[in-house]
């Protein structure tokens, strides 16, 4: 199996969308950053729509989604159901926010959306937990995918907040910066945990060993894409900004961080396909 690029970008964009909406939900509950809620929700809806469209490319023919809808108990069925539920809740929230409905009504919608968003972020990784693919057969993958989603979604909201810093305020910006830093460290932890799993995993095969990532043929995308672009640069920038709270280059940190997180997200997904597919599966 080659790298399934439609699915790489489907999970990347959908994860960004559900995470961005989760951030909007948090602002509703905390009563902060009201000026970026519509932008955040619209970004979430667009990202999910783009991700859903890319997923259809993997099916070769859009009408094949009909067969998935008859099997919601499968991994793809659960994904489809959660995308439909979450997308509907995001759209409903946008309508309520635009029409000026009460905060109580919006909180109900975003709370349901937050639950379905978290479930979808994990499900996109859980679908790859397959005994027939030893390099994939670990429950660390749902956490890797969820952490990747959290980082990209937070950086997206970070950009909106930094662009409208006059309305949001420095306290909220530093709060988003701190949350993003925590998400980045968590993502690093999930990737490290997966590397340790590869080291101790059963059915050992040279083609699915961690050394391929550390010093083998896949070391360049791992170190360059995942570690440096996806983790080291964003962590360094957000950590510096958190320590030097007098600095005011929030937008630069948010934009560079999102670009790095997207590069890292693409790299880790592509490496997952390569590492899990090249070795003969255990049948």
Residue pairs with C-beta under 8 A, 6 or more apart in sequence:
1 273
1 277
2 273
2 277
3 270
3 273
3 274
4 58
4 273
6 54
6 55
6 56
6 57
6 58
7 54
7 55
7 58
7 269
8 266
8 269
8 270
8 273
9 51
9 54
9 266
10 51
10 52
10 54
10 55
10 58
11 51
11 124
11 125
11 145
11 269
12 51
12 148
12 152
12 262
12 265
12 266
12 269
13 47
13 48
13 50
13 51
13 54
14 47
14 48
14 51
14 52
14 55
14 83
14 120
14 124
14 149
15 121
15 124
15 145
15 146
15 148
15 149
15 152
15 153
15 265
16 44
16 47
16 149
16 152
16 153
16 156
17 43
17 44
17 45
17 46
17 47
17 48
17 51
17 90
17 153
18 44
18 48
18 86
18 116
18 117
18 118
18 120
18 121
18 149
18 153
19 117
19 121
19 149
19 150
19 151
19 152
19 153
19 154
19 156
20 40
20 41
20 43
20 44
20 47
20 153
20 156
20 157
21 40
21 41
21 44
21 86
21 89
21 90
21 93
21 110
21 113
21 114
21 117
21 153
22 113
22 114
22 117
22 118
22 150
22 153
23 40
23 153
23 154
23 156
23 157
23 176
24 37
24 40
24 41
24 44
24 93
24 110
24 157
25 110
25 111
25 113
25 114
25 117
26 114
27 33
27 34
27 36
27 37
27 40
28 37
28 103
28 106
28 107
28 110
29 107
29 110
29 111
31 103
32 168
32 172
32 175
33 161
33 168
33 172
35 164
35 167
35 168
36 157
36 160
36 161
36 164
36 167
36 168
37 97
38 94
38 97
38 98
39 160
39 164
40 156
40 157
40 160
41 90
41 93
41 94
41 97
42 94
43 156
43 160
44 90
44 153
45 87
45 90
45 91
45 94
47 156
48 83
48 86
48 87
48 90
49 87
52 83
52 87
56 62
56 65
59 65
65 80
68 74
68 76
68 77
68 80
69 77
69 80
71 77
72 78
72 80
72 81
75 123
75 126
75 127
76 127
78 123
78 127
79 120
79 123
79 124
79 127
82 116
82 119
82 120
82 123
83 120
85 116
86 113
86 116
86 117
86 120
89 109
89 110
89 112
89 113
89 116
90 113
92 109
93 106
93 109
93 110
93 113
96 105
96 106
96 109
97 106
118 146
121 145
121 146
121 149
121 150
122 142
122 143
122 145
122 146
123 142
124 142
124 145
124 149
125 141
125 142
125 143
125 144
125 145
125 146
126 139
126 141
126 142
128 136
128 141
128 272
128 276
129 136
129 137
129 138
129 139
129 141
129 142
130 136
130 137
131 137
131 282
132 281
132 282
132 283
133 276
133 277
133 281
134 201
134 202
134 203
134 205
134 208
134 276
134 279
134 281
134 282
135 198
135 201
135 208
135 272
135 275
135 276
135 279
136 272
136 276
137 201
138 194
138 197
138 201
140 190
140 193
140 194
140 197
141 194
141 272
143 190
143 193
144 187
144 190
144 191
144 194
144 268
147 183
147 186
147 187
147 189
147 190
148 187
148 261
148 264
148 265
148 268
150 183
150 186
150 187
151 180
151 183
151 184
151 187
151 234
151 261
151 265
152 258
152 261
152 262
152 265
154 176
154 179
154 180
154 183
155 180
155 234
155 254
155 257
155 258
155 261
156 258
157 176
158 173
158 176
158 177
158 180
158 250
158 253
158 254
158 257
158 258
159 251
159 254
159 255
159 258
161 168
161 172
161 173
161 176
161 250
161 254
162 173
162 250
162 251
162 253
162 254
163 251
165 173
165 250
165 251
170 248
173 250
174 241
174 242
174 245
177 238
177 241
177 242
177 250
177 253
178 238
178 242
180 234
180 238
180 257
181 235
181 238
181 239
181 242
184 231
184 234
184 235
184 238
184 261
185 235
187 230
187 231
188 231
188 235
191 226
191 231
191 268
195 210
195 213
195 214
198 208
198 209
198 210
198 213
199 209
199 210
201 208
203 282
205 279
205 280
206 212
207 275
207 278
207 279
208 275
208 276
208 278
208 279
209 216
212 218
212 219
212 275
213 219
213 222
213 271
213 275
214 222
218 271
218 274
218 275
221 267
221 270
221 271
222 267
222 271
224 267
225 263
225 264
225 266
225 267
225 268
226 264
226 267
226 268
226 271
229 259
229 260
229 263
229 264
229 267
230 260
230 261
230 263
230 264
230 265
230 267
230 268
231 260
231 264
233 256
233 257
233 260
234 256
234 257
234 260
234 261
237 253
237 256
237 257
238 253
238 257
240 247
241 247
241 249
241 250
241 253
